[in-house]
Amino acid sequence: MTEDKPGAKGPKSDDEGGGKAPATNFIKDIINEDIRNNKNNGQVITRFPPEPNGYLHIGHAKSICLNFGLAREYAGRCHLRFDDTNPEKEEMEYIESIMEDVKWLGFDWGKHLYYASDYFEQLYEWAVKLIRDGRAYVCDLSAEEMRQYRGTLTRPGKESPYRNRPVDENLDLFKRMRDGEFPDGSRTLRAKIDMASGNINLRDPAMYRIMRAEHPRLGKTWCIYPTYDFTHGQSDSIENITHSICTLEFEIHRPLYDWFVEQLGIHHPQQIEFARLNLTYTVMSKRKLLQLVKENHVSGWDDPRMPTISGLRRRGYTPASIRDFADRIGVAKADSTVDIGYLEHCIREDLNRKAPRIMAVLNPLKVVITNYPEGKIENLKAENNPEDPSMGQREVPFSRELFIEQDDFMEVPAKKFFRLYPGGEVRLKYAYIIKCEEAVKDAGGNVIELRCTYDPATKSGESTVERKVKGTLHWVSAVRPAMCEVRLYEHLFTRENPDDTEEGKDFLDYFNNDSLKVLPSCPVEEGILSARPGDKFQFLRHGYFCVDPDTVPGKPILNRTVSLKDSWAKIQKAHQ
């Protein structure tokens, strides 16, 4: 089963095609005004600039959809640019995974793939210019001394004793920094701005630091690396970005962004900030996600419990569902937290239309139909998807012995229990009405088998008698079942906001140790054996499942994407 791909005009929302105009937001309002004023000659050029120090998560997906989506909507372009300025934390693995994730979401940067490291020579020359202009100097303070000199939000900073070095001395020292003459961390190049500024980012920020680390692309070519603040705006400028869209935590950095491009007299992109995505029952910090991976709390970056794009993909989420989610939550200026149930609602809506149905029993209880002929196997017709009749039907084998769910039987039925109990009748989905005649127990008193009879006149679709029962059960034949490993997932954390920790606790104190439950051998319709990794199904009454990449021939591994229960849809309906 292949993933859907958006067309040339990009992914459509549910409203498109119905005559509604695309939803607006404050960023589109800014762009629309720029176009009316012919700013940037009416062009819209955006970029998605990830740091290759980890895998992308659902928050990055929002930014990807926003930046690439705006470029499409305004017939512009979006660049993919890696901010690879910190080689101590960067790896080619991360670069490759990021490109895979962007493409999987349905977006293409075309020929516009860039790296901040492409601009290292130009950035160095611009740093030299700022030194010559008296706007930058080499500082010998240690990292700890710089923090002490920097001041606080209520106390101004103190000027470095090296702030007024002569220009020629700064030029000489900076060149020697590049040539590798000095130890790591012994000197930095700093911008000379204002140590008394109310914005701490303007208190002579570092522009370059000495770091002997092998770069994933450039190897050991450089031993000094530009900081993010010095690199970001200039990279945007080089690429002629018109609208530099970033998350809200960079708002306080915008004056510094502006200061650098203004001092250099180069193209000045417009930085626009929007609120980042926060989801309940998970964390979005790359540092914390890396900790989960490194300390083996999860199986890797693509663990289906992780909020990473690769984790969501492995769990069974589709590109369309994530794009739909990003579109629905919209773009705002104020930080907020979105209920993870909203994301689950989007994947349910998508898979409900696309996923073929199949029967699987997760906690099997054997049933023997005593009056059904021994050795007989009957192929019954079952619909693949009631939401899409064009998906047709399949055949499911019916036999004397089969499996139902353990909780579909109660020896002493509770009130309004409409499933199976001694003397009770139910319909087997697509098959016959059966009656429980006897419950067989083991030495410990546990029910291990049901003896039932069937009514041959009640065959589904061909019934010759008018008989109605309240319960309908799914089942799997015991003759040719596919015995599968099924993995059930719950929220990664027990606390709605694991970042909001109680005193003396860490976010890991709220890790959900029951977030993964493995069922090693579950009977599933034999048709699952032909499924490929990534294929998705709805298990009747259980939810949506995806074939895991680790599946081996003859024994599929199935990850539960999401259950059938949709609390978010009920909440929406209640407020309509």
Beta strands, then each sheet from edge to edge (+ up, - down):
strand 1: 45-48
strand 2: 77-82
strand 3: 113-115
strand 4: 136-139
strand 5: 188-191
strand 6: 206-210
strand 7: 224-226
strand 8: 243-247
strand 9: 270-274
strand 10: 277-279
strand 11: 336-338
strand 12: 357-358
strand 13: 364-369
strand 14: 377-383
strand 15: 393-399
strand 16: 401-405
strand 17: 425-428
strand 18: 433-441
strand 19: 447-455
strand 20: 472-473
strand 21: 476-477
strand 22: 482-489
strand 23: 516-524
strand 24: 536-539
strand 25: 543-547
strand 26: 557-562
sheet 1: 1+ 2+ 3+
sheet 2: 4+ 5- 6+ 7-
sheet 3: 8+ 9+
sheet 4: 10+ 11+
sheet 5: 12+ 24+ 25- 26+ 22+ 23-
sheet 6: 20+ 17+ 18- 19+ 13+ 16- 21+
sheet 7: 14+ 15-
end
